[in-house]
Amino acid sequence: AGARRTGAGSGARSPGKNPSTGGDHDGKRRAAQCSFGGGNRCRRQLDGSEVRTTCWNVTSVCALVSAVPLRFTNSLTSRTEAFEPLEAGKAKIYCCGVTVYDLCHLGHARSYINWDVLRRYLIWRGYDVTYIQNYTDIDDKILNRANEEGSSMEAVSERNIEAFEIDMGRLNILPADRMPRATGCIDGIQTLIGELVDKGAAYSSDGDVYFDVSKAKDYGRLSGRDPNEQKQGASGRTADGEESRKRHPFDFALWKGAKDGEPSWDSPWGPGRPGWHIECSAMVRQELGLTIDIHLGGGDLVFPHHENEIAQSETANGTTLAKLWMHNGMVNVGGTKMSKSLGNFTTIRALLDSGVSAMTLRLFVLQAHYRKPLDFTAEALDAAASGWKGLNSALLLGEHHGEALGWSAAPGDTSLELDKQRQRFIEAMDDDLNSSAGLAVLFELARPLRALANRLERGDAIHSDDRALGSQWKLLQELAGALGLATEITAPTADGDDGARIDDLIEARKAAKASKNYGEADRIRNELLAQGIELIDKPGGITEWVRA
């Protein structure tokens, strides 16, 4: 895969929480004259050093004047609602993390890329974002894997946490501000369970503790399920014999009694370990408080996990858990749901190691709306690779030729047309994170920049009009950073054999020219041109190619 640059516009990361933007620019729309000399265009850019080291190279921009507010689809109400955080200009976000028993797959890539873009966009819009994501490091799946390997729960968890962080880094996903582990939150988990028991909303049964769903207000409102429609195993991740210990099929385990050979912790109900659902409720409360602005996850977590989180948190705390619930759609492979049992399961690592660039995968994900199913096919990935090659070429233009073009590091003047492009991007992303429409703005900005890059690669002279494209390149760079698209030294296609095929044809053309078979040489050039490949002959018998 291509190496990713971490210069300007790359989305380079530094750990830690982004600073508050402060002042009057708090991420809310203001119909006021701009104090930065832009008329009705209210824009602020952090200084270069702060952007690079603290805000992960995400430019912070005040909202442009607009009649339509920033809005997202709330899974709880099935409506698209204006984003109104608990505290103006701030956003407290919790994202359900991975159960660390195996390598992450394309479903994880899709989810975490989408939520990385949400986070980056809110930062870019001026919000002070606190982003928490957990690790589930105690679970039946982890214990089963440890038994299969003859290792321990800790060994399996540590190995896969390290792999997760490597995979997320390759995808240019910002690290969460904090990533608590279930095993590090046992005291908080037990405190929360104790409160539920004291309220009569949980009961002990043979060493286990279960939540009584009949005590929850409006249980099922997130998923639309009726608890009166009894179904065995409905609470998710049930163990052998567990159903007989529950009062109702929808009741779910908060605490599981210890079993021989399994790790356990002492508790008022006997030795044991946490259930799956309770850990997130405890970690939300520990890290962010009783109520948060946004709770994130995949569509597969709506039931039972998020439904049960709501039930236990709101019963214990007596208040709303999250104002907004957002869920991403699932990944299909060739129209069929991705699963290990069907043999169409692909890990992030295997895909990237096959030669697909990380930014090609990110672009592929962002071309679909986050709530819609994403169909993974070779053809779709090829199309994303071609699209990214063009964007990457445009983004690299300033890095490779900026000095010669006279594009200084200081912000350039922007035209009314560029202001309109920025506004189009904002309107698209404000509309329930419509990344597909946002990308359309990037492709439009990139078109003349890509043409200029191709001209300069051919050795053409710089024209006076080319210097005026500096502001357009800077805007493209800025918007790409808001989407986490980082320049790559190379942008390979999804098909690793494509470059080798082109190189073979170039060698055949050289041989034809050497034998003075110019007709064959022209035929090869025209054949490649018809496929969108332009050949560039340089001194010394060197021939390079670019996508036209």
N, C-alpha and C positions, 0 to 999 in steps of 0.2 A: 504494500500500500504506500501511497505517497506520504512523504514527511510533511508535517504541518508546521507552518511558520508561526511564530509568536510575536511578530511585529505589529505595527498599527493595523487595526481592523481585523486581527486574527481571533479575538475573543480570548486572549491569554488569561490564565487563571492564577489567582493567588488565594490561599485559604483565608478564611475569616469572613466576618459579616460586612456587608456593604454599609457605608456611612449614611446617615440621614442627609438628605440634600439641603435641609434647613431653609431658612428664609421664608419668603412668600411662595416659593415654588414647591408645593407639596404634593404634586401629582394630581391636583384637581383642576378642572377647567376654569379659566379666568377670562372674562371678556374685558380685558384691560389693554391699554396701549403698552407695547413692549418697551421695557426699559433698556433693552440691548440694541436699540436702533433698527428694529425690524418691522416697524409699523404694527400691524395686527398679527405679526408672526412672533409669538413669544417663545424664545429658544435660549437655552443655556447649555454650554458645554463645559464639563469639568476640565481642569488643566491636565495636560498630558501625563504628568507623573502620577496624579491621583487616579486617573483612569486606568493606567497600567498596573499599579501595585495594589489598589484597593477595590476598584469596581470591575476587575477582570476585563478591562478594555471595553466595557459597555458604556457608551456615551449616555449621560443623563440629559433628558430633554423635557422641558416643560410642555404641557399639553397645548396644542393649538386650539384656538377658539373653534368650538363646534357645537351644534345644536343637539348632537346625539352623544350620550354618555358612554364610557367604557362599560361593556356589558358581557356577561358570560351566561351559559346555560347551566342552570341549577338542577342537578339530578333529583333533588328532593321535591321540587315543585314542577319539574318538566317544563319550565319556562325560562326564557332568556331575560335576565334581570340586570339592572344597573349595578355596577360594583360600588358598594358603599361600605368601606371598611369600618371596623370598630373605632379606630382612631384615624383621623384624616391624614393622608399622606403615608400611612404605614400599612403593611400587610403581613399578617401572621399566617404562615402556611405550614401544614403538615402533610407529608407524602408517605403513604405506606411503602415500606421498603421490601427487600427480598428475604425469603427464607433461604439461608445460606447452606444448602445441601448439594448444590451443583452449579455449573457454569450458567451464566445468564444467556437467554435466547432472544430471538427477534422480538418477541412480545415485550420483553423488558426494554429492549432498545427503543421500541415505538413509544412506550409509556414515558420513559425517562427523558427522551428527546423532546417530546411534547411538553412535559412539565418544566424542562430546562428553558424552553422558549417562553413559556408563561412567565417564569421567574425573571429571565433576562428582559423581557418586554416591560414588565412592571418596573424594574430598575431603570430602564431606559426612559420610561415615562415619568421618573422622578420619585417613585415610591421607595420607602425604606423597608426592605423585605427581610423578614426573618424566616428562614426555610429549614425545617427539621425533617429528617428522614430516618427511619429506624432500621435496625437489623433484627430479624427474628433468628436468634442463635440457640434456641431450645425448642425442639419440635419433634414429632414422631418421625418425620422424613429425615431429619438430621441423624436421629438415633438409629434409624434403620440403615442409613448409609454407613454409619460408623460400625455397626455390627457386620455389614457385608464386607467391609474393608479390614475388620479386625483392629480398628483404631478407636478414637474417642470422639465424643461430641465436640470437644474443644478443637481437636485437630481438624475435623471436617469444617467446622465453622471458620477457623482462622484461614485455612487454605482458600476457601471460597470468598471470604471477605476481601482478601488480597487480590484475588482474580477479579472480583467485581470492581474494585477501585481502578485496576489497570484498564479494564474494558471501558469504564465510564470516562476515564482520562483520554483514551483513544478516540472516543466519540465527542470529545470537547464538551462534556457535561460538567457544569460547575459543581464542586463538592458542596454538600449541604453545610449550613452553618454548624450544626451539630448532628451526630449520627448515633443516638443512644442504642444500646443493646438490651434485649429483654433480660438477659442474665445480670445486667447492671442496674435493673430497676425493680428488683424483687421486693424491697421494702415498700415502695410506692404501690406495687401491685397488691401486696397483702393489705395495706391500709385501705385501698379502694374496695377490695373484697369485704373487709371487715365492716365498712360503712354500709354496703349493700345487705349484708347479713343482719346488721342492727336495724335496718329499715324494713326487714321482712321481705326483701326482694331477692334474696338468695338463701339457699338451704344446703346443709351438709348431708351427704349420703354415702356411707361406706368409704369415707376418706376423701371423696370428691366433694367439690362445692359447685352448685349449679345456679345459674340465674333463672328466676321464675318469670317467663315472658308475660304472664298475666298481670304482673305488677308494673309493666312498662306502659307508658302512655302512647297510644297509637302505634303499637308495634306493627311493622310491616309497611309503614308509609313511604319509606325510601324505595323498597323493592316492589311494592304493590302486592305483597303476599298476605294472605289471610291466615293467621295462626290457627283458626278453627279448621282449616283444611289440613288435617294431620298427615304427616309424612315422616316415616322413620329416617333418621340420619339428617334431618333438615337443618340441624344446628351446625353441621360442617365438621370435618376431621374428627369423627367419633371413633372411640376405641371399642374393642370387643366387650360386650356385656354392658356397655354404657347406657343403652336405651332403657334397660330394666331399672336403672337407678334414677331415672328422671320422671318427674311428674307429668311432663308434657313433651311431645316429640320436638317442639321448637326450643325447649330449654337447652342451655348450652353450658359447657364446663368453664368455670372461672379458675378452678384449682383441681389438679389431677393427683390423686393419691400415688405415693411412691410405689414403684415396681422393682423387683430384684434386678440389679445390674444397671439401673438408670440413675442419673444424677438427681438429687433432690435437695430441698431446703426445708428446715423446720418451719412450722406454721401453727396457728391456733387450732387448725383442723387436722393436724398430723403432718408428717413429712410428705413432700410432694413437689410439684412444679406447676408453673402457670399454664392455663389454657391459652389457646391461640389469640382469642379476641381481646382479652383483658389487657394485654401488654400495650396496645396502641392507646387505649383510653388512659392508662397510667402515664404513658410517656407524653401524651398531649398535655395532660394536666401538669406534669413535672416541668416540661420545657416551655410551654406557651400559656398556661393558665386554663381557666374553666371553659372559655369560649374562644374560638379562633375564627379567622376570616375565611380561609379556604382549606378544605380537606380534599386531597387528591388520591386517585388510584385508578386501576384498570377496571373495565366494566365487569370483569369476573369477580370483583370484590364487593359488588353492590349487595349481594346476598351469598352467604350469611354474614360475612365479616363486617361490612360497614353498617348493616342493619343492627347487628349486635353491639357494635361500638356505640351507636346512638342510644340504644336501650340502656346499657349499663352506665354510660357516662351521664346521661341526662337524668336517670333515676337517682344516681349518687349525688350529683352536683346540683340538681334542681334548676338547671338552666340549659340553654341551647349549646350543643357541642360545637357546631360549625354553622356559620351563616350561609356558606356556599359549598356545595358538593359538586366536584367535577370528575368525570370519568371518561377515559379514552376508549375507543373501539378496539376490537380484537384484530389479530393478524390472521389472514387466511393464506394458504399456499396453493396457488392454482385454483382458487375458488373453494378449497376445502379447509376447514379449521385446522390450524397447526397443532399437532400433538405428537408426543413420543410414540404412542401406540400405533399411529398411522405411518410412522417412518418418515414424516415430512418435517421433522424437527431440526432446526438449524441454530447453532449458538452464535453469539456475536463474534466470538473469537475465531470460529471456523470460517465465517463469512469474510472477516477482515483479512485473515491470513490467506484466503484464496486469491487476494489481489483487488478486492473491492475497496475503494477508498472510503475512509470514515465519513468524509463530507458528501460523497455520493449517497451513502446510506442515510445521512441526515436530510439531504435534499429529497430523497425518495419518500421519507416519512412526512416531511412538511408539505409535499404536494397534495396530500389528502387532508381533509378536515379531521381534527383530532377525535371527534366523536364518531366518525364513520369507520366501517371496517376497512382494513388495508390489505389489498390482495398482492401478495409477494410473488412475482413472476420474473423470469429471466428477461423478458421483453421490457417490463416496467423498470427493472434495474438498469438495463442498457440505456433506456431513455433518460433516466436520472443521471447516469454517468456522462452522457453527451451534454445534458444541460449544465452539469457542474463543471465540465471542462471549459465551457464558454464563460461561466461566471468566474471561475478561478483565473482564467486568462485576463479578464477585465480587472479583477482585484489585484493581480500581480503586476499590472501595468505600471502603477505608481512606484512599486518597490523596485522594479527593474529599470524604469526609464524616467522616474519622477524628476531626478536632478536635471537630466538633459532637457526635459519638457518645461522646466522652470516652475514645477509645482512645489511650492514651499510647504513647510510643516505647519505654518500658521493657517487658521481657517480662512478660506477664500470667500469672496463675495458670491452670493447665491442669487439666481435669477428668480423671477416670478414663476417660471416653468418648473424650476427645481423645488420651489416652495409647494407647488401643486403636487409634485410627485411625493414629497414628504407627507403632505396631507392625505394623499391617496393611501399611502402605506399605513398611516395612523388609523384612518377610517376602516381599512380592511382588518387590521389587528384588533381594533376596538370592538369589532363586530364578532364577538365570540371567538377571538383568536383565529381569524381566517387567514392562516398562513399561506394557503394557495394563492389567494388574491394579493397578499403581501409580496410573495415571490414574483408575481407578474410585474410589480413595480421594479424589482431588482433586475429582472431580465430586460426590461425596457431601458433602464439606466445603463445596463452593461453593453447594449448593442453597439453604439458608436465607439465605446472604449475597446471592445473586442476587435472591431475593425481596425482601429488604430494600432492595437497590439500586433495584429497580423501584418500590417504594413511595416511596422518597425522591425519585426522579425525578418521580413524580406530585405531589410536594409534600405528602405525608402527614407527620404529626408523628412525632417520634422517641418510641418507647415505652421504658419502663425496661428491659424484657427485651432490647431491641436492644443495650444497652451490654454485655451479657454475651457477645455474639458476637465481641468483640475478640480473645480468645484463639484462637477458631476461625479468624478471618481471618489472624492471624499464623502459625498453623500452615499454612494453605493457602499463604500467601506463601512460607514456608520450603520446603515440599515442591515448589512450582512452581519455585523457584530451583534445587533439586537436579536438576530436569529441564530447566533452561535455558529455561523459559517466562517471557517477559518481558512486562510490561504494554504494551499499545499504546493510543495515544490514540483510534484508531478500529480497529474490527475488521471490515473489509469481508468480504462473502461472496465465495465463489468466482465467483459470477455478478455482474459489475459492474452489470448492468441491473436487478437486484432493487431496489436503493435508488431508482433513478429511477422504477420502476413504482409503488412504494409512495408516493413523493412525488406522482405523477400522481393516484393515488386520493385522497390527502389533499386535493389541490386540487379534485378533483371533489366531494368531500364538503363542502368549504367553499362551493363554488358552490351545492350543493343546499340547504345551510342558509341561505345568503343569499337564495335564492328561496323559502324557507319550505317546501321539499320535505323535511320531516324524515324521512319514510319512506325516501327514497333515501339520506339521510345515515346513518341507522341501518343500512341494508342494507350500505353500504360498510364501516362500522365492523365489523359482524358478519362480513363476508367476510374482512377482514384478520385478525380475531380467530381465525377458523377456520384461518388459515394460521400462527397463532402470533405475530401482530403486534398489539400493544396500543397504541392511540392515547392520547395524554395531551394534553388541552386545557389551555392555560395562558393567563394574562391577556394581553390585547393581541391576541387572535385567533391566537396561535401554537399550532400542533399539532406535537408530537414523537411519535416512536414508539420502542418497545422490543420486543424479542422476549419474549413472555410465558413 
